[in-house]
Amino acid sequence: MTDFQKKVVYEIYPKSFYDTTGNGTGDLKGVIAKLDYLQKLGVDYIWLTPFYLSPQNDNGYDIADYYSIDPSYGTMEDVELLIAEAKKRNIYLMFDMVFNHVSTESIWFKKALAGDSKYMNYFFFKDGKEGNKPPTNWQSKFGGSAWQYVKELDKWYLHLFDVTQADLNWENPDVREEVKNVVRFWMQKGVKGFRFDVINLISKSAFEDDFSSIGDGRQYYTDGPRIHEFLQELAQNSFAKDIDIITVGEMSSTTMENCYKYAGKNTGELTMVFNFHHLKVDFMGNEKWVLVPTDFMKLKHILFDWQINMTKHDAWNALFWCNHDQPRVVSRFGSDDKYHDVSAKMLATLIHLLRGTPYIYQGEEIGMTNPHFKSIEQYRDIESLNHYKILQDKGMTEKQALIILDIHSRDNARTPMQWNNTENAGFTTGTPWISPATNYTKINVENNLADENSIFYYYQKLIQLRKQLDVIAYGDIKPLLFEDNKVFAYERNYKETKLIVICNFYPINYEIELPYDLTGYKCLLNNYQIDIKNKKIALKPYETAVFCNL
């Protein structure tokens, strides 16, 4: 892929992006209607979360048919039109491929349930333990056992996620062939990018009880023994045949050492990887349904560790704060209120100027916040609803459980895109499938486009800088003020060009001293519009500044 290092990807969760029918859910025509907006922002790819035929138990990540479009989103003609219209604007499509599991509504699974031995081997059907107990003690990512009993077959099937998402058996060559066919089908439609959902879970090593400290089974299915073989085989027989296609793998609980291979320049697997280590700094270990303060130094160490070591191994990062599964970053690490504007710009600067490909999640570019729902009836996410009950089973009150959901729920990302200050944020003329955040009258696209100093135009400048300056796309990275517990700062170097990025992570005035002065440097970007040149810099709350020696 030529210059993929200079590209920027915009993620769209179609269900919440723009509704053209008035039925309350976004659709593919809604994406087409907003292509000019995305062109103005300057993005190169649109990653669409799944819109294939699905019972929608996990908002489309439970796919029943990879070749059909769910009627709630539109038709195949809409998909083809979207690909064509985006291409006219030099924007390409990245489609979401969910290959660890399929919906139990899939024809493959239905044939398996009917006892067809060919299709039973598409999945993991196992005998239970004595006393009709599950084959192992593995836990679903959504809570409860990862096994479901089928009385007619007297067997249990594996579902690492929802009970309606049956894991596919990649050990079976027929399954791998089915997967290649799906990718080739969409390549022929003109798709130029693929995002592979939880792809590092497809190789299971053994079906044994997990007695480790975590004890949920992940050691037996994460980065499994044949994972690199499977990915190389998939690449060679599909997307690697087109050098213009970029790919990204979502890596659940992965290791950096595996990512050197997943996203290595010459390993023949993927272009880049998502990892989530930096987004567990407000967890307690791997447990997210808790209230703990953000560990800034841990965040800093993780980001720099991945930056430096992926560079050493010529492997490529995907850069992101937000997606459809994560809370809004401005609510999470920045400020919802007093410092909303400057904190959103600081967080954007920090992530966009690192080494890797930036991903913007819909609404991030206008500073959308968590909705701060007040009742469980406002939530829709299956994981959140399950854990609301689990938290109460552990002894919490409804109010305490809601406070945790308010911070960690995936629905924080899934509220409607805020287009303007009309009813329902301009998202739909009907009743939205999930309520918008109440601050849409202030935080919306229309207001952002009318203000030349808005968060939107700041993101636009960051995207333009990546295309203009080779140091952002190709440079190495060196941490600055590494032990400072308030500031995230680094330099990027490429040939004769040096870029200095300074980010005050907190709502305080704070003075720093750089290892060298900035005489001769130009301030390219600053969220307070002040040109600083000294070694000693007095930073304002959430201040960020970018300097270049050109």
N, C-alpha and C positions, 0 to 999 in steps of 0.2 A: 504494500500500500504506500503510495507516494505521500509523504508529508502528513501521515496520520497524527504526528506529534503536534501539528498546528490546528487540528480539528477540535471542535467543541460539540458535545452531544447534549440534547435537550430531551429529558424524559417526560412523556405524556402518559397520564393515567386516564384513558379515554372516558371512563365512566364519570369522571369529575371535571373534564376539561371544558366542553361546550356542547349544549343540547340544542339540536336544530328542530326537534320534533315536538317539544313541549311535554314529553313523557317523564321528565325528571332525571333522566340519565344521559350522559354525554354520548356522542356517537362519532363515527368516522367522518361524516359530513361536517361535523363540528371542528374537526382537526383541519379539514380542507379550508373551512371558512376563516381560519386564523393563520394560514400560512404566511400571509404578508406581514403579520406581526412578528412571526418567528424569523422571517427574512430580515426584518428591521433590526432585531436583536443581534443577528449575525451568526446564528448557529449553523452547523454543517450537517448534522444528523438528528433525526427524531427517533428516539427509542420509544416504541409503543408497547405498553404492557398488554397482556393477552386479550384478544378480541375474538378468539375462536369460539366455536360452539362449546358451551359449558353450562352446567347447572348452576354455576356461580356460587358454590358453597365457599370457595376461597377467592371470590372476586376474579374469576377467570383463570386462576392458576391451577384449576382442576379442569383440564381440557378433555372434552369428549371426542372431538374430531379436529385434527390439526389442519384439515383441508377445507373446513367449512367456517363461515363467519357467523357468529352469534347474531340472530336477528335484532337483538337489542342494540347492536352497534351498527348494523347496516348490511351491506351485501358485498359479494366479491367484486362487483362493478365499482363500488365505493372504494375498495382497497386499491384497485387498479388505477382509478382516477387520482387517488391520493398520491400514489407513487409517481404518476406522470406530472401532476401539478407541482409536487415538491421538487422534482427534477428541474422543472422550468426555472425554479428559484435557487438552483444549485444546492438543494437540500436533499439528502438521501435518507432512506428508511432503515432503521434497525429493528428487527422483529424479535420478540421474546419467545424463546424456545424452552418449554418445560419438559425435560426428558428424563427426570428422575422418577416421575410418576404420571399416571393418567387418571382421569375421573373414572369412578366405578360405573358411570354411564357409557363409557367407551365400548364400542362393539367388541374390542379385544377382551375386555373384562367380562362382558356379558357372555361371550362364548366360553370363557374360562369357568364362569359360574355354572354353565350348562354341562360342565364336565369334559369339554373338548381338551384333550391332553396337549395338543399343539399350543393352545392359548393359555392353558394353565402354566405352561413353561415360560410364558411372557412375564409371569409374576412370581412372587415368592409365597407359595402355598406350603405350609409346614404342619407337621403333626404337633399337637400340643403335649404338654407334660401330663403326668398322671394327675387325675383329679380335674381334668378339663381346664388346665391352666395354660396360659400363653407359652409358646416355644422358648421365649427368653424374657428377661425383665426390662427390655428396652422401653424407653418412654417416647411418646410422640412429641414433636416440637410444639404441638398445640395443647399438650397436657393429656394425661392418661396413658394407657398402654399403646405401644406401636403395633399391636396385633389385634385383628378382628376375627372372631370365629364365624365360620360358615357351616351351619348345621347340616345342609344337604351334602356337603363334601366331607364333613367331619375333619376339616382342616382350618388353619388360621392363615390369613394373608397379612403381609407387612404393609404398614402405612406410616412412614416417618412423619407425615403431616396429618391432615384431617382423615377421618375414617373413610371418607369418599375419595381419597387420593391414594390409589394403590401403587406401590413402588414397582417399577419395571426391572426385569431381570436382564441386565446388560451382559451377563455371562452367555446368554443365548444369542448366537449370531443372527438369528431371524429378527430379534429386537433391534440389533445394531443396524441391520439393513433397512428396517422400517424408518428408523431415525434419519438415516442418510437420505432416504427418499423424500422425507418432509423438507429437509434443508434444500435439496436440489429443486423441489417444487417451487419454493419461494424465491430461490435464486433466479429461476426462469421468469418469474414475475418482475424481476428488476430490483429485488431487495439487496442492499449493499452493506448490511450489518446484521449481526446476530448477537443477542445477549442470551447466555445459557444459564437458566435458573438452577440454583444449588447443584451445579454440575459436578462438584467434587464429591458428591455422595453416591455416585452411580456404581462404584465398585465396592461391593460388600466383601469383607475378608473372611468372616466366620460368624456363625449364628450361635453365640454363647452368652450366658449371663454376664453382665458387666458388674464387677465388684470393685471398680475403681472409685475414687473419691467423688467423681461426678455421677457415675453409675447409671447413665441413661442409654448406654449402648454406642455412643458416638465414636468410641475408639475402634469399633468394628466396621464402621461404614464411612468414616471421614478420610479423604485422601487415600483410598484403598489401594490394594496391591496392583491392580490392572488399570488404574485411572489414566495414567499417561499413555499407555498402549491404546486405550479406548479413544482418547481425544485425538491422538495422532491418526488413528484409522479413520475417524470421522472427518478430520481436516482433509486428509489426502483424497478422500472420496467425495468431498463436497466443496466447502467454502474455500479451501486453499487453491482450488483451480482458478479462482478469480482474484488477482492481486489487489483489486480495488475494494475488496470486502474487508471490513474490520470486525473483530469479534471480541467479546468480553465475557468472562466467566464469573458468575457469582460464587464465591468460595466461602462456604460455611465453616467456621471454626478451623480454618486452614493453618498451615505453617508457611513461613516465608520461604523455607527451603523448597517446598513443593511449588511455590509460586515462581521461583526462578525457572522452573521447567514449564509451568502452565503458560507463562508470558515471556519466555526467553526469546530473544531475537531469532535464534537458529534452531529452536527445539521442535518447530513444526506443530505447535498446539494452538494457542490463542494469541491475539494481539495484546491483550491486557487483562488484568484481573481486578475485581472488587474484593477487598477484604474488609472486615468489620471490627478489627481490633481497636481502632481509634474511637469507635462508637460504643465501646463498652466501658468508657471511663466514668460513667455515672451508673454503672452496675455494681453489684457485689459479687465479684468473681464472674461467673457466667449468668448469674441471676439478674434479670432486668426488672422484675416486678417488686422493686424495693425503692426506698427513698434514700439516696446517698448523694452527697455533693460531688460535683465534677472534680476529678483529680487532674488538674491542669498539667502538672509535671509528667504524669503518666501519658497524657495525650501528646505532649511535646516529644517525649522519648519514643513513643510508638511511631509517630509520623516521621521523625528523623531517622529512626532505625530502618523503616521500610524504604524511605527515600534513598538513603546512602547505600544500603545493601542491594536493593534492586538495581541501582545504577552500576554497582560493582559487577553484578552478574548479567548486565545488559538485558534486563527484563523491565517491563513497562507497567506502571501503575494506572489505574483509573482513580481519578480524584473526585471526591464527593463528600458532602455533609448530609444531603437529603436524598430520599427516594420515597417510593410509595409505602415502604415499611418503617420509615424512621420519623420521629417527631420533627417539627420545623426547627431548623438550626438557630434561628434568631430567638426563638423561645427557649431553646435548650442551652445554648452557650452565650447568647447575647442578651438583648433587652426587648421586651414586648412593648415598653412604654416610653419612658423618658429618653432613652438613647437608641430608640428603634432604628432610625436612619443610619447613624454612624456605626452601630454594632453590626448591622447587616452588611454594610460596605467593608468593614474590617474583616469579617468572616469570609466574605467573597474573595478579598485580596489574598488572605492567608492561603486558601486552598487553590486558587486559580494559577498562582505563580510558582507553585511547586512543579517538580518534574513528573509529567504524566498527562493524561487526557482528562480535562474537566467535564463533569456531568452536572447540568443544571436541572433541578426538578421543578416542574410547573409551579409558578407562583413564587419560587425562591427569588427570582429576578425582580420582584416587586416587594419582597420582604413579608410574604404571608406568614402568619403566626399560627400556633396551636389554637383551636377554637375555644378551649376551656369550657367544655360541655358540663352541664350541671346535673344531669341525670343519666342513668344507664340506658334509658329509652332512646337517647340521642345517638348511642353507639351502634355500629353495624358490624364491626370486625369480629370474626369468629374467635380469633385468639384472645381479643379483649374480653368478649363475653364469657369465654371459658374461664379466664383468669379472674374475672370479677367474682365468679362463684368460688374458685379455688382459694382466693384470698380470704373470703368470708369463712370458708371451711377451716381455714387456718386460725380463725378467731378474730379477724378484723371486722370492724363495723362497715356498713355500706358507705358511709362518708369517707372512711380511711381508704377503702378500696377505690373509690372514685378519684381521690387525690392522686393515687398511683397511676390510674388510667389516664388522668389529665396530663401527666408528664410523659408516659411511655407508650400509650396506645398508638397502633398503626393508623387509626382513624384521624390522628392529628395531621397526617399528610393527605388524607383522602377527601377533605371537604372541598366543595366546589371552587374552581378557579374564580378569582374575584376580578371581573371585567370592568364593572362600573358600579355606581352607587344606587342603581335601581333595584327593585325587589329581587331577592335571591342572587344578588351580586351580578346580575346580567347573565347568569349561567343558564337559566331555563325560564320559560314562561309558565311552566307547570309547578308541581310540588317536587323539590329536589329529593333524590334518594337518600341524601344525608344533608343535614342543615349546614349552611355556610357559617363561617365565623362572623360574629356580630360586628366586627370592625371593618367590614367590607365597604362601608360608606366613606371611610378614610383611605384604607389600603386597597387600591385597585389599579388596574392597568390604565384606565382613562386618566386618573390623577397623575400617575407616573409619567405618562407620555406628555402631559402638559407642563411638566416641571423639568427644566434642563439639568437640574442638580439631583434628580431622583435616583433611587436605587437602580431602576431599569437602565438609565443611561450610564451608570457606573459599571454595570455588568457589560453593557455594550462596549465600553472602553477597554475593559479587561480582555474581552474577546478580540478586539482589534489589536491590542498590544501583542497578544500571542501570535497573531498572523504577521505582525510587522517585525518583531524582534526574535531573531534566531536563538538568542540566549534563553528565552523562556521555553522554546520547543526542544532545544538540543543541549542546553548547558548542564553542567554538573551542579551539585548543591553542597553548600557548606553552612552548618548551623552557626549563628551568632548568639552571643549572650546565653549560651546553652543552659547555664545553671540559674538564670534569672527566673523567678517563679511568677512573674507577672507578664512578661513580654515574649512573644514568639517572633524571632527575627532570623533571617538567613540571607545568604548571598548566592547568586547564580553566576556561573562563569562560563563563557564560551568564546574561544579565540581571544580577542582583545576587549570583549564587552563584559562589564560587570553590572549586575543588578542587585540592589540592596532592598530588602523588604522588611519593614518593621510593623509589628502589630501589637498594640496594647490590648490584652485580652480581658481587661477589667474596667469597671466604671469609676476609675480613680485617676487623679492626676499623678503622674509618675515620671521620674527623671531617669534616663539611662545614659550611659557613656559607651559609645562605639569604640572599637579598637583602632579606628582611623577617622579622620575628618572627611567631610563630604564636599570639600572644595573641588570645584570642577564637575561636580555631579549635577544632573538636572532632576528635579522632582517631577516624575511622570504622572503621579496619581497621589491624592491625599484627600481623606474624607472631611478635613477641616479647611481645605483650600489654603494651606499655609506652606510656604517654601522654607524648609529647615536646612541649614548648611553646617551646623557645628558638630563637633564630636559629642558634646553633651546636648541631649535633646529632652526638653520638657514635654512629655506626651500628655494629651488631654484624654478624658475617658474614651475608651475604645478607639483611640486614634490609630490610623494606619498611614504609612507613607512609603512610596516606592521611588527609589533613586536609580539613575543610570549614568554611567560615565561617558556615554556618547555625546 
